């Protein structure tokens, strides 16, 4: 068996179609409007917020005599007042590798504002097993011995089943898939796998707050601490209100502006 820790890859993000945005600004009469947003995601969130109130500049809306200048100031107010719908527009696309099915079973509970594509063990045959080792197991010699022996035994069973059914010499892929699907039933829930996970920023904030909380499951706390470390400087105006406290050896990412 192989010991692994979750790995996070940011593989995609929202990109502004500049000509389309400029055409809209021309249409509403604010051709020269600019923003100092550090990313297209933060720029899009600002645009969607400003269009709600026609607050690109004073005078567009007769009720508005002054507007907040600057992306940081604008989005800071959005977060402060809880206008979370506008941060649903920009999205990020992640790949989480070497995460257990414990994590993916937890992750699929966050459905709103997400998309998921998980490695299929109907198609991918297991010839070795990898796993994250929880700290409480790692710190106990006897517990670690049981953990390792169990994984090694289950790994051996995968090999034995492959030999019993001579799957390597099977010509029909449909049969291979059927057998692979049967073999996976002996794989543990702690088995490391890969999942693609896309989300909007409102969802990201919600999941960061809930899954780095000290009461959350250890591995998913580790995973979303890694997510936060990857994106906090990339999107400072959408995530700048967070602070980090270490609890039980893992970061707790928290904010006064929960559930915007």
C-alpha positions in Angstrom: 0.0 0.0 0.0 1.0 3.6 -0.4 0.4 6.5 2.1 -0.8 9.7 0.5 -2.2 13.1 1.4 -4.8 15.1 -0.6 -3.5 17.3 -3.4 -5.3 20.3 -4.9 -5.0 21.5 -8.4 -6.8 24.6 -9.7 -7.3 23.8 -13.4 -9.8 26.5 -14.5 -11.5 29.7 -13.5 -13.9 32.3 -14.9 -12.6 34.5 -17.7 -14.2 37.8 -18.7 -15.2 38.2 -22.4 -13.9 41.8 -22.6 -15.7 42.8 -25.8 -19.0 41.6 -24.4 -18.5 43.5 -21.2 -17.5 46.6 -23.0 -20.5 46.3 -25.3 -22.7 46.2 -22.2 -21.0 49.2 -20.6 -21.5 51.1 -23.9 -25.1 50.1 -23.9 -25.8 51.5 -20.4 -23.7 54.6 -21.0 -20.7 54.0 -18.8 -18.1 53.4 -21.6 -15.2 54.5 -19.5 -15.9 52.5 -16.4 -12.9 50.6 -15.1 -12.1 48.5 -12.1 -8.9 47.6 -10.2 -10.1 44.0 -9.7 -7.1 41.6 -9.3 -8.9 38.8 -11.1 -11.6 38.2 -13.7 -13.7 36.4 -11.0 -13.7 39.5 -8.8 -14.3 41.8 -11.7 -17.4 39.7 -12.7 -18.7 39.7 -9.2 -18.4 43.5 -9.1 -20.1 44.0 -12.4 -23.0 41.8 -11.4 -23.4 43.7 -8.1 -23.3 47.1 -9.7 -25.8 46.3 -12.4 -28.3 45.4 -9.6 -28.4 49.1 -8.5 -27.0 50.9 -11.6 -24.1 51.9 -9.4 -21.3 52.0 -12.0 -21.2 55.8 -11.5 -23.2 58.5 -9.7 -26.3 59.6 -11.7 -27.0 56.4 -13.5 -29.7 55.8 -10.9 -31.3 59.0 -9.6 -31.3 57.6 -6.1 -27.5 57.1 -6.1 -25.4 60.2 -5.6 -22.1 58.4 -4.8 -20.7 55.0 -5.4 -18.0 52.9 -3.7 -14.8 53.1 -5.7 -12.4 50.2 -6.1 -13.0 46.4 -6.2 -11.8 45.7 -2.7 -14.1 48.3 -1.2 -17.0 47.2 -3.3 -16.7 43.5 -2.7 -15.9 44.1 1.0 -19.3 45.8 1.3 -21.0 42.9 -0.7 -19.6 40.4 1.8 -20.4 42.6 4.8 -24.1 43.1 3.9 -24.4 39.4 2.8 -25.3 40.0 -0.9 -24.0 36.6 -1.7 -25.9 36.0 -4.9 -23.5 38.1 -7.0 -20.5 35.9 -6.0 -22.3 32.9 -7.4 -21.4 34.0 -10.9 -17.6 33.4 -11.0 -16.5 29.8 -10.7 -13.3 27.7 -10.1 -12.5 24.2 -11.3 -10.4 22.0 -9.1 -9.0 18.5 -9.3 -8.6 16.8 -5.9 -6.2 13.9 -6.1 -5.4 11.3 -3.5 -8.5 12.0 -1.5 -10.4 9.1 0.1 -13.9 8.1 -0.6 -14.6 9.2 2.9 -13.9 12.7 1.6 -15.9 12.3 -1.7 -18.9 11.0 0.3 -18.8 14.1 2.4 -18.2 16.4 -0.6 -21.2 15.3 -2.6 -23.4 16.6 0.2 -22.5 20.1 -1.0 -24.5 20.0 -4.2 -25.7 23.6 -4.7 -23.3 25.6 -6.9 -21.1 22.6 -7.7 -20.2 20.1 -10.4 -18.4 16.8 -9.8 -16.7 14.1 -11.9 -15.2 11.2 -10.0 -12.8 8.5 -11.0 -14.9 5.4 -11.9 -13.9 2.1 -10.3 -16.2 0.3 -12.7 -13.6 1.2 -15.4 -10.4 1.7 -13.3 -9.2 -1.6 -11.9 -7.4 -1.6 -8.6 -4.0 -3.2 -8.5 -2.7 -1.2 -5.5 -4.3 0.7 -2.7 -3.4 4.2 -1.4 -4.7 5.9 1.7 -4.6 8.9 3.9 -3.6 8.0 7.5 -5.6 9.9 10.2 -3.4 11.4 12.9 -5.0 9.3 15.7 -4.0 6.1 13.8 -0.5 7.4 12.9 0.2 8.3 16.6 -0.6 4.8 17.9 1.7 2.0 17.0 -0.8 -0.8 17.4 -3.5 1.1 15.6 -1.1 1.8 12.7 -0.2 -1.9 12.5 -3.9 -2.9 12.2 -4.5 -0.1 9.6 -1.6 -1.2 7.4 -2.3 -4.9 7.7 -5.9 -4.4 6.7 -5.0 -2.3 3.6 -2.3 -4.8 2.6 -4.8 -7.7 2.9 -7.4 -5.9 0.8 -4.8 -5.0 -1.8 -3.8 -8.7 -2.0 -7.4 -9.7 -2.5 -7.7 -7.4 -5.5 -4.7 -9.2 -7.1 -6.1 -12.6 -6.2 -9.5 -11.9 -7.8 -7.8 -10.6 -10.9 -5.9 -13.9 -11.1 -8.9 -16.1 -10.4 -10.9 -14.5 -13.2 -7.8 -14.1 -15.5 -8.9 -10.6 -16.2 -5.7 -9.6 -17.9 -6.4 -12.0 -20.7 -10.1 -11.1 -21.1 -10.7 -9.7 -24.6 -14.2 -8.2 -24.0 -14.1 -4.8 -22.3 -17.7 -5.2 -21.2 -16.7 -8.3 -19.2 -13.6 -6.5 -17.8 -15.9 -3.7 -16.6 -18.3 -6.2 -15.0 -15.5 -7.9 -13.1 -13.8 -4.6 -12.1 -17.1 -3.4 -10.7 -17.4 -6.6 -8.7 -13.8 -6.5 -7.4 -14.2 -2.9 -6.1 -16.7 -4.1 -3.5 -13.7 -5.3 -1.5 -12.1 -1.9 -1.7 -12.2 0.2 1.6 -13.9 3.5 1.9 -10.5 4.9 2.9 -9.2 4.2 -0.6 -7.6 7.2 -2.3 -9.2 8.4 -5.5 -9.6 11.5 -7.7 -12.5 13.8 -8.2 -13.0 16.9 -10.3 -14.9 19.6 -8.3 -16.1 22.9 -9.6 -17.9 25.5 -7.6 -18.9 29.2 -7.4 -17.4 31.5 -4.8 -20.5 31.5 -2.6 -20.3 27.7 -2.3 -16.5 27.8 -1.8 -16.9 30.2 1.1 -19.6 28.0 2.6 -17.5 24.8 2.2 -14.3 26.4 3.6 -16.2 27.6 6.7 -17.8 24.2 7.3 -15.1 21.8 6.3 -12.2 23.4 8.0 -14.2 23.7 11.2 -12.6 21.7 14.1 -15.7 19.5 14.2 -15.3 18.4 10.6 -13.7 15.2 9.5 -9.8 15.4 9.6 -9.0 14.6 6.0 -11.5 17.0 4.5 -10.2 19.7 6.9 -6.7 19.0 5.5 -8.1 19.2 1.9 -9.9 22.5 2.3 -7.0 24.1 4.1 -5.0 23.3 1.0 -7.7 24.8 -1.2 -7.7 28.0 0.9 -3.9 28.2 0.7 -4.1 27.9 -3.1 -6.7 30.5 -3.7 -6.4 33.1 -0.9 -3.9 35.3 -2.7 -5.4 34.7 -6.2 -8.8 36.2 -5.1 -7.9 38.5 -2.2 -11.0 40.7 -2.5 -13.4 37.7 -2.4 -11.6 35.8 0.4 -9.8 38.6 2.3 -12.1 38.6 5.3 -10.9 35.1 6.5 -8.4 34.5 9.2 -6.8 31.2 10.2 -6.5 29.6 13.6 -4.6 26.3 14.1 -6.7 23.7 16.0 -5.5 20.1 16.5 -2.7 20.6 14.1 -4.9 21.8 11.2 -6.0 25.3 10.0 -9.5 26.5 10.8 -10.5 29.1 8.1 -13.1 31.4 9.7 -14.8 34.7 9.1 -17.2 37.1 10.8 -19.2 37.0 7.6 -20.5 33.5 7.4 -23.0 32.2 4.9 -23.2 35.3 2.7 
